[in-house]
Amino acid sequence: MPTAITTLRASLAAALDNPNVWNTFSYPPATIIANSVIVAPADDYITPSNNTYAAISPMANFKIIMTVPMFDNEGNLNGIETMAVAVFNKLAASSIKMNVGAMSAPSVLEVQSGSLLTADFSISTLTSWS
């Protein structure tokens, strides 16, 4: 049975948890920091499979956002690539059945905490209406 919509983000964050390597958030934090993995709703977020039958599982779509410190070109690309491999392996090892989409190109993100390099994966998983 799919994970309920109400607990799905927390389940994804638990699967991606990697203490002492990165911070994991089940929602976009108020201040984005380096070395973070963030589970954020994608657009479209929840896609019902059928408007009549609540028993048919909806599809939930997320972005798994990765952030690393902004160093020189080689340093930051190595960091985001290493994190992407680790995140993908954690997603593959989880018990959550999902489709993992392509990783975005790394880009610079200017936030309150400074300059970060970021990239994201899209994932889709069936969920339940509870």
C-alpha positions as YAML, in Angstrom:
chain: A
units: angstrom
residues:
- id: 1
  name: MET
  ca: [0.00, 0.00, 0.00]
- id: 2
  name: PRO
  ca: [1.37, 3.47, -0.85]
- id: 3
  name: THR
  ca: [2.44, 5.88, 1.86]
- id: 4
  name: ALA
  ca: [-0.25, 8.41, 2.87]
- id: 5
  name: ILE
  ca: [-0.01, 11.93, 1.50]
- id: 6
  name: THR
  ca: [0.06, 13.27, 5.07]
- id: 7
  name: THR
  ca: [3.26, 11.35, 5.97]
- id: 8
  name: LEU
  ca: [4.98, 11.01, 2.57]
- id: 9
  name: ARG
  ca: [7.36, 13.99, 2.89]
- id: 10
  name: ALA
  ca: [8.55, 12.75, 6.30]
- id: 11
  name: SER
  ca: [9.03, 9.23, 4.90]
- id: 12
  name: LEU
  ca: [11.11, 10.58, 2.02]
- id: 13
  name: ALA
  ca: [13.19, 12.72, 4.38]
- id: 14
  name: ALA
  ca: [13.80, 9.71, 6.63]
- id: 15
  name: ALA
  ca: [14.99, 7.69, 3.62]
- id: 16
  name: LEU
  ca: [17.38, 10.52, 2.67]
- id: 17
  name: ASP
  ca: [18.70, 11.14, 6.19]
- id: 18
  name: ASN
  ca: [22.51, 11.15, 6.32]
- id: 19
  name: PRO
  ca: [23.67, 12.61, 9.67]
- id: 20
  name: ASN
  ca: [27.11, 14.23, 9.81]
- id: 21
  name: VAL
  ca: [27.09, 14.49, 5.99]
- id: 22
  name: TRP
  ca: [24.10, 16.72, 5.21]
- id: 23
  name: ASN
  ca: [21.00, 18.19, 6.86]
- id: 24
  name: THR
  ca: [17.73, 16.70, 5.68]
- id: 25
  name: PHE
  ca: [14.49, 18.71, 5.60]
- id: 26
  name: SER
  ca: [11.02, 17.34, 4.86]
- id: 27
  name: TYR
  ca: [9.95, 20.85, 3.78]
- id: 28
  name: PRO
  ca: [11.71, 23.94, 2.43]
- id: 29
  name: PRO
  ca: [13.38, 25.56, 5.46]
- id: 30
  name: ALA
  ca: [13.13, 29.28, 6.21]
- id: 31
  name: THR
  ca: [16.89, 29.58, 5.67]
- id: 32
  name: ILE
  ca: [18.51, 27.25, 3.15]
- id: 33
  name: ILE
  ca: [21.98, 26.18, 4.25]
- id: 34
  name: ALA
  ca: [24.88, 24.37, 2.60]
- id: 35
  name: ASN
  ca: [25.05, 20.60, 2.68]
- id: 36
  name: SER
  ca: [21.30, 20.12, 2.74]
- id: 37
  name: VAL
  ca: [18.82, 17.79, 1.07]
- id: 38
  name: ILE
  ca: [15.32, 19.23, 0.93]
- id: 39
  name: VAL
  ca: [12.08, 17.46, 0.03]
- id: 40
  name: ALA
  ca: [9.88, 20.05, -1.69]
- id: 41
  name: PRO
  ca: [6.58, 19.73, -3.55]
- id: 42
  name: ALA
  ca: [6.91, 19.89, -7.33]
- id: 43
  name: ASP
  ca: [4.48, 21.54, -9.70]
- id: 44
  name: ASP
  ca: [2.16, 19.54, -10.25]
- id: 45
  name: TYR
  ca: [2.22, 18.40, -6.63]
- id: 46
  name: ILE
  ca: [-0.60, 15.85, -6.37]
- id: 47
  name: THR
  ca: [-2.25, 14.41, -9.45]
- id: 48
  name: PRO
  ca: [-5.48, 12.48, -8.83]
- id: 49
  name: SER
  ca: [-5.80, 9.41, -11.04]
- id: 50
  name: ASN
  ca: [-9.56, 9.64, -11.23]
- id: 51
  name: ASN
  ca: [-12.04, 12.27, -10.06]
- id: 52
  name: THR
  ca: [-14.71, 9.74, -9.07]
- id: 53
  name: TYR
  ca: [-12.98, 6.94, -7.17]
- id: 54
  name: ALA
  ca: [-11.03, 7.77, -4.01]
- id: 55
  name: ALA
  ca: [-9.65, 4.22, -3.99]
- id: 56
  name: ILE
  ca: [-7.41, 4.96, -6.98]
- id: 57
  name: SER
  ca: [-4.02, 6.19, -5.77]
- id: 58
  name: PRO
  ca: [-2.98, 9.74, -6.67]
- id: 59
  name: MET
  ca: [0.53, 10.52, -7.89]
- id: 60
  name: ALA
  ca: [2.65, 12.79, -5.68]
- id: 61
  name: ASN
  ca: [5.50, 14.72, -7.30]
- id: 62
  name: PHE
  ca: [8.49, 16.17, -5.46]
- id: 63
  name: LYS
  ca: [11.79, 17.89, -6.06]
- id: 64
  name: ILE
  ca: [14.72, 16.63, -4.03]
- id: 65
  name: ILE
  ca: [16.87, 19.75, -3.76]
- id: 66
  name: MET
  ca: [20.57, 19.38, -2.95]
- id: 67
  name: THR
  ca: [22.78, 22.26, -1.78]
- id: 68
  name: VAL
  ca: [26.53, 22.48, -1.26]
- id: 69
  name: PRO
  ca: [28.84, 25.41, -0.51]
- id: 70
  name: MET
  ca: [29.90, 27.59, -3.42]
- id: 71
  name: PHE
  ca: [33.63, 27.02, -3.96]
- id: 72
  name: ASP
  ca: [35.65, 27.26, -7.14]
- id: 73
  name: ASN
  ca: [34.20, 25.63, -10.26]
- id: 74
  name: GLU
  ca: [35.87, 22.27, -9.72]
- id: 75
  name: GLY
  ca: [35.24, 22.12, -5.98]
- id: 76
  name: ASN
  ca: [31.56, 22.88, -6.11]
- id: 77
  name: LEU
  ca: [30.87, 20.59, -9.06]
- id: 78
  name: ASN
  ca: [32.68, 17.73, -7.32]
- id: 79
  name: GLY
  ca: [30.63, 18.38, -4.18]
- id: 80
  name: ILE
  ca: [27.24, 18.42, -5.92]
- id: 81
  name: GLU
  ca: [28.13, 15.34, -8.00]
- id: 82
  name: THR
  ca: [29.20, 13.41, -4.89]
- id: 83
  name: MET
  ca: [25.99, 14.42, -3.12]
- id: 84
  name: ALA
  ca: [23.86, 13.51, -6.16]
- id: 85
  name: VAL
  ca: [25.33, 9.99, -6.25]
- id: 86
  name: ALA
  ca: [24.70, 9.54, -2.51]
- id: 87
  name: VAL
  ca: [21.12, 10.90, -2.76]
- id: 88
  name: PHE
  ca: [20.33, 8.65, -5.73]
- id: 89
  name: ASN
  ca: [21.69, 5.62, -3.86]
- id: 90
  name: LYS
  ca: [19.58, 6.45, -0.80]
- id: 91
  name: LEU
  ca: [16.47, 6.80, -2.98]
- id: 92
  name: ALA
  ca: [17.24, 3.47, -4.66]
- id: 93
  name: ALA
  ca: [17.75, 1.75, -1.28]
- id: 94
  name: SER
  ca: [14.50, 3.06, 0.22]
- id: 95
  name: SER
  ca: [11.36, 0.95, 0.43]
- id: 96
  name: ILE
  ca: [9.35, 3.71, -1.27]
- id: 97
  name: LYS
  ca: [8.44, 2.81, -4.85]
- id: 98
  name: MET
  ca: [9.11, 5.82, -7.05]
- id: 99
  name: ASN
  ca: [10.19, 7.06, -10.43]
- id: 100
  name: VAL
  ca: [13.30, 9.23, -10.28]
- id: 101
  name: GLY
  ca: [13.64, 11.83, -13.02]
- id: 102
  name: ALA
  ca: [16.70, 13.56, -14.42]
- id: 103
  name: MET
  ca: [18.93, 15.76, -12.30]
- id: 104
  name: SER
  ca: [18.89, 19.45, -13.15]
- id: 105
  name: ALA
  ca: [22.05, 21.26, -14.13]
- id: 106
  name: PRO
  ca: [23.84, 22.76, -11.10]
- id: 107
  name: SER
  ca: [23.10, 26.44, -10.57]
- id: 108
  name: VAL
  ca: [24.08, 29.16, -8.13]
- id: 109
  name: LEU
  ca: [21.53, 30.05, -5.47]
- id: 110
  name: GLU
  ca: [21.91, 33.30, -3.56]
- id: 111
  name: VAL
  ca: [20.28, 32.95, -0.15]
- id: 112
  name: GLN
  ca: [20.48, 34.60, 3.26]
- id: 113
  name: SER
  ca: [23.22, 32.16, 4.31]
- id: 114
  name: GLY
  ca: [25.38, 33.01, 1.24]
- id: 115
  name: SER
  ca: [26.07, 31.56, -2.20]
- id: 116
  name: LEU
  ca: [25.23, 27.90, -2.68]
- id: 117
  name: LEU
  ca: [25.46, 25.49, -5.56]
- id: 118
  name: THR
  ca: [22.22, 23.59, -6.02]
- id: 119
  name: ALA
  ca: [20.71, 20.88, -8.20]
- id: 120
  name: ASP
  ca: [17.58, 18.76, -7.91]
- id: 121
  name: PHE
  ca: [16.00, 15.45, -8.86]
- id: 122
  name: SER
  ca: [12.32, 15.08, -9.60]
- id: 123
  name: ILE
  ca: [10.57, 12.06, -8.15]
- id: 124
  name: SER
  ca: [7.04, 10.71, -8.47]
- id: 125
  name: THR
  ca: [5.35, 8.13, -6.30]
- id: 126
  name: LEU
  ca: [1.89, 6.76, -5.82]
- id: 127
  name: THR
  ca: [0.33, 7.79, -2.53]
- id: 128
  name: SER
  ca: [-2.98, 7.34, -0.75]
- id: 129
  name: TRP
  ca: [-5.77, 9.73, 0.22]
- id: 130
  name: SER
  ca: [-5.15, 9.70, 3.96]
...
